[in-house]
Amino acid sequence: MAYLETVGQVLQAIEQLPQPTIAAIQGPCAGAGLEIASVCDLRIAGHSARFGAPVMKLGFFNVPR
């Protein structure tokens, strides 16, 4: 099973839980951690929380300005 397919299934499973889900975020939150936090019902970020998406991996870095 491909990595992206597996991650998609995990995110969908979290999203479909009948109980409310809470993401407690401290420090850096990027990539898969950001994806997991985004499907939770509630996100609580500490003072040290920093969010980021690695856009270089999305293929947008060659877009003309």
N, C-alpha and C positions, 0 to 999 in steps of 0.2 A: 504494500500500500504506500502510495506516495506521501511525502511529508505534508504537503499542502492539504491533501485529502484528509489526513489524520487530524491535523490542526483544525480544519473546518468541522470535523465531527465532534471534536472536544468542545469547541466554541458553541456549537449548536446544542450539545448536551447541557452545558452550563446555562445557556439561555433558556432552555426548556424545563429547568428544575422547578418544581412547584413551590419550593421555599424561596424566600428572598435571598439573593446573593449579595455579599458585601466585599468590595475590594478595599483593603487598607494599604495605602500607598505611602512608602517612605523611601527617599532616595530616588535614583533614576528609574523611570518607567518608559521603556521603549520596546519596539519590536513586538514579540509575542506577549510580553507582559502588558503592553498597552492594549493589545487585542483582547486579552483576557479581561482586563479592567473594563473595557468598553462594553462587554456583554453582561457585566454584572448590573444588578438593579440599583445599587448605591455605591458610590465611590467616595472614600474619605481619604483626603491627602494631608500628610503631615507637612510641617514647614520645610522639610528637606526634599520634598517631592519635586522632581523635574521630569517633564514629559517631552518625548521626542519620537519622531517617525523617521526611520532611515530612508529618506526619499531617494538617495542615490541608487538604491536597489529597485526602485520602481520604474526606472527608465526615463525619468523626466529631466535628467541633467543635460541633455543635448537640445533642449527646446530653445529655438532662436528667440532673442529678445527684441 
